[in-house]
Amino acid sequence: MDKSIFETYAGLEAKALLEPVLRDFKGRAAVVSSFGAESAVLLHMVAAVDPSTPVIFLDTGKHFWETLHYRAKLIDRLGLTDVRSVSPDTEELATADPDGTLHKVNGDKCCHVRKTLPLQRALEGFDVVISGRKRYHGAARATLEFLSLADDRLKVEPLAGFSALDLDAYRKAHDLPQHPLTEIGYFSIGCEPCTVQGGSEVDPRAGRWAGTSKTECGIHWTHNGKDMPLEVTGRLSLA
Ligand code: SF4
């Protein structure tokens, strides 16, 4: 991927960025969505530009049932026609997490097997990956760029500059359904064992891996961007 692509889309954000990206990379761009608390905004913009855009949902096997229900509701409401549920590899899961409790002892390894590896496979053949991260989430996301290169893919973050208020205003303007768990105090929603109620406009991800030092699942790390702090070997290794 040539870095001159940055100049092509310089100064664009939100739907104004999505439009040329989805047009120029039709069939080569995929959206990654958790169908979580803030997902409706990006998915609404994507659907307005091209509802046949591939949307990858990592079905970890640990989601709240409310998330799966919300996913179906949003697909129907937005008319998305190519949402792909991606599951962990059965053998890898049997090896790394035979009893389903790996998240309790090694969250990074659990995310690696249930999210990172399946996503890597799902993105094969795509040159562009679009996600809905925002700078207001803080920590490593505070300096998020609209465009970056990772593993020779263009990463696009159309909502990097959105605040919680911007999201709320957009949701209301377009009458978008909210994830049901937001109504009972969940600001950020991931897998059930690793998400608790809590968070705020200034720290929306406080309920994710609460009480641990973990803040990200790792799917946004590049192969070379961060060493996995795991003792993974053989076919689970990134090396
Ligand atoms: S968020 Fe928790 S349950 Fe989900 S993949 Fe990561 S460690 Fe496992």
Residues whose N, C-alpha, C, O or C-beta is under 5 A from the ligand:
A	BS01	SF4	T60 K62 H103 G107 C110 C111 R114 G190 C191 P193 C194
